[in-house]
């Protein structure tokens, strides 16, 4: 709920969102993000010529289903059984293809704790997406992917009890309910 990364320091007067928190005067819900819009993503990558900045245009601002199906197998966004869950668990079988929900730049691939094998995309319009629990990843950081490109294969790595895709949409670092963006 807060655009903080592990290790970030808090500063005096910084406002933070406390999930399910209440104040003496009001209950606060974060404002909804603006509607998606096309974007331009920029990434730093290493090539034979050294570090280079590359950019890409093409994020449509609208998301497709990353598994090709609406079927949900586990927790939903802020599920009462697991209130800290900030994504949606889509059904998939071990080895099923996982697709980029919109065009963007791959900004991370690899092991990430409870996410297991994780892919993060920056769509260049304030939106990022996360795809977790892969059995194998077929893209690399710095790579541009078009909407619908295959990112890898469904798996059950990290904190997972069976094959599924944990999928997150974030706007300016704030988790969004993926159901609100389904086609």
C-alpha positions as CSV (number, residue, x, y, z in Angstrom):
1,X,0.0,0.0,0.0
2,X,3.0,2.3,0.4
3,X,5.5,2.8,-2.4
4,X,8.4,1.5,-0.3
5,X,11.1,-1.0,-1.1
6,X,12.8,-3.2,1.5
7,X,15.5,-1.0,3.3
8,X,13.8,2.3,2.5
9,X,14.0,4.7,5.4
10,X,10.9,6.5,6.7
11,X,11.1,10.3,7.0
12,X,9.4,12.5,9.6
13,X,6.0,13.6,8.5
14,X,5.7,10.9,5.8
15,X,2.1,9.7,5.4
16,X,1.6,5.9,5.4
17,X,-1.4,3.8,4.7
18,X,-2.1,1.2,7.4
19,X,-4.2,-1.6,5.9
20,X,-7.6,-1.8,7.7
21,X,-6.4,1.1,10.0
22,X,-8.8,3.6,11.4
23,X,-8.2,7.1,12.8
24,X,-10.0,9.1,15.4
25,X,-11.7,11.2,12.8
26,X,-12.1,9.0,9.7
27,X,-11.6,5.7,8.0
28,X,-9.3,6.1,5.0
29,X,-9.3,4.2,1.7
30,X,-6.6,5.0,-0.8
31,X,-8.0,6.8,-3.9
32,X,-8.5,4.7,-7.0
33,X,-5.8,5.1,-9.6
34,X,-6.5,6.9,-12.9
35,X,-7.7,4.6,-15.7
36,X,-4.9,2.9,-17.6
37,X,-3.3,4.7,-20.5
38,X,-0.7,3.9,-23.1
39,X,2.8,4.1,-21.9
40,X,6.5,4.3,-22.7
41,X,8.8,2.1,-20.6
42,X,12.6,2.7,-20.1
43,X,15.1,0.1,-18.9
44,X,18.8,0.0,-18.3
45,X,20.4,-3.1,-19.8
46,X,24.0,-4.3,-20.3
47,X,25.2,-5.1,-23.8
48,X,28.5,-5.8,-25.5
49,X,28.9,-2.0,-25.6
50,X,28.2,-1.5,-21.8
51,X,25.2,-0.1,-20.0
52,X,22.6,1.4,-22.3
53,X,19.2,2.9,-21.7
54,X,16.6,1.6,-24.0
55,X,12.9,2.6,-24.3
56,X,9.8,1.1,-25.8
57,X,6.4,2.3,-26.7
58,X,3.5,0.0,-27.0
59,X,1.8,-0.5,-23.6
60,X,-1.9,-0.3,-24.5
61,X,-3.0,0.6,-21.0
62,X,-5.4,-2.4,-21.0
63,X,-4.7,-5.8,-19.5
64,X,-5.4,-9.3,-20.9
65,X,-5.7,-12.4,-18.7
66,X,-2.2,-13.7,-18.0
67,X,-3.4,-17.3,-18.1
68,X,-6.0,-16.9,-20.8
69,X,-8.7,-17.8,-18.3
70,X,-10.8,-16.1,-15.6
71,X,-10.5,-19.2,-13.3
72,X,-9.1,-18.4,-9.9
73,X,-7.7,-21.3,-7.8
74,X,-6.7,-19.7,-4.5
75,X,-6.6,-16.4,-2.7
76,X,-8.2,-13.3,-4.1
77,X,-7.2,-9.7,-3.6
78,X,-7.2,-9.0,0.2
79,X,-8.9,-12.4,0.8
80,X,-10.4,-12.6,4.3
81,X,-8.5,-15.9,4.7
82,X,-5.3,-14.0,4.0
83,X,-5.8,-10.2,4.3
84,X,-2.3,-9.3,3.3
85,X,-2.6,-11.1,0.0
86,X,-2.2,-8.3,-2.7
87,X,-2.8,-10.3,-5.9
88,X,-5.0,-12.9,-7.5
89,X,-4.2,-16.6,-7.8
90,X,-5.2,-17.8,-11.2
91,X,-5.6,-21.5,-12.0
92,X,-3.0,-23.1,-14.2
93,X,-1.4,-26.6,-14.6
94,X,2.3,-27.2,-14.2
95,X,3.9,-26.1,-17.5
96,X,1.0,-24.1,-18.8
97,X,2.1,-20.9,-20.6
98,X,1.9,-17.5,-18.7
99,X,1.4,-14.4,-20.8
100,X,2.4,-10.7,-20.5
101,X,-0.9,-8.9,-19.6
102,X,0.3,-5.8,-21.5
103,X,3.5,-4.7,-23.3
104,X,6.4,-3.6,-21.2
105,X,10.0,-4.0,-20.1
106,X,11.1,-6.9,-18.0
107,X,12.6,-5.3,-14.9
108,X,13.2,-8.4,-12.8
109,X,13.4,-12.1,-13.2
110,X,14.5,-14.7,-10.7
111,X,14.0,-16.0,-7.2
112,X,12.1,-13.6,-4.8
113,X,11.3,-15.3,-1.5
114,X,7.7,-16.3,-1.1
115,X,7.0,-15.4,-4.8
116,X,9.4,-18.1,-5.8
117,X,10.4,-17.6,-9.5
118,X,9.1,-14.1,-10.3
119,X,8.8,-11.8,-13.3
120,X,8.2,-8.1,-13.0
121,X,7.2,-5.9,-15.9
122,X,7.1,-2.1,-16.1
123,X,4.5,-0.9,-18.5
124,X,5.7,2.7,-18.7
125,X,2.4,4.3,-17.7
126,X,2.7,4.0,-13.9
127,X,1.6,0.4,-13.9
128,X,3.8,-2.6,-13.1
129,X,2.7,-6.3,-13.0
130,X,4.2,-9.3,-11.1
131,X,3.9,-12.9,-12.1
132,X,4.9,-15.5,-9.5
133,X,5.6,-19.2,-8.9
134,X,7.0,-20.0,-12.3
135,X,8.5,-23.4,-13.0
136,X,10.7,-21.8,-15.6
137,X,11.2,-18.2,-16.9
138,X,11.7,-17.6,-20.6
139,X,12.5,-13.8,-20.5
140,X,15.4,-11.8,-19.1
141,X,15.7,-8.4,-17.4
142,X,15.9,-5.5,-19.9
143,X,13.9,-7.4,-22.5
144,X,10.9,-5.8,-24.2
145,X,7.8,-8.0,-24.4
146,X,4.6,-7.4,-26.4
147,X,1.2,-7.9,-24.9
148,X,0.5,-11.7,-25.0
149,X,4.2,-12.7,-25.2
150,X,5.0,-15.9,-23.2
151,X,6.9,-15.1,-20.0
152,X,7.4,-18.7,-18.9
153,X,5.7,-21.8,-17.5
154,X,3.3,-22.2,-14.6
155,X,4.8,-23.7,-11.5
156,X,4.7,-24.0,-7.7
157,X,7.9,-22.3,-6.4
158,X,8.1,-20.2,-3.3
159,X,5.2,-20.1,-0.8
160,X,2.9,-22.2,-2.9
161,X,0.9,-25.3,-2.2
162,X,0.3,-26.3,-5.8
163,X,0.6,-25.0,-9.4
164,X,-1.0,-21.6,-9.9
165,X,-0.1,-18.0,-11.0
166,X,0.1,-15.3,-8.4
167,X,-0.6,-12.1,-10.4
168,X,-0.3,-8.5,-9.2
169,X,-1.1,-5.2,-10.7
170,X,0.4,-2.1,-9.1
171,X,-0.1,1.6,-9.9
172,X,2.7,3.9,-8.6
173,X,3.7,1.0,-6.3
174,X,0.2,0.7,-4.8
175,X,-1.4,-2.8,-5.2
176,X,-4.6,-2.9,-7.3
177,X,-7.3,-5.5,-7.4
178,X,-6.6,-7.3,-10.7
179,X,-10.4,-8.2,-11.1
180,X,-11.0,-4.4,-11.8
181,X,-8.7,-4.6,-14.8
182,X,-9.9,-7.9,-16.4
183,X,-11.1,-7.6,-20.0
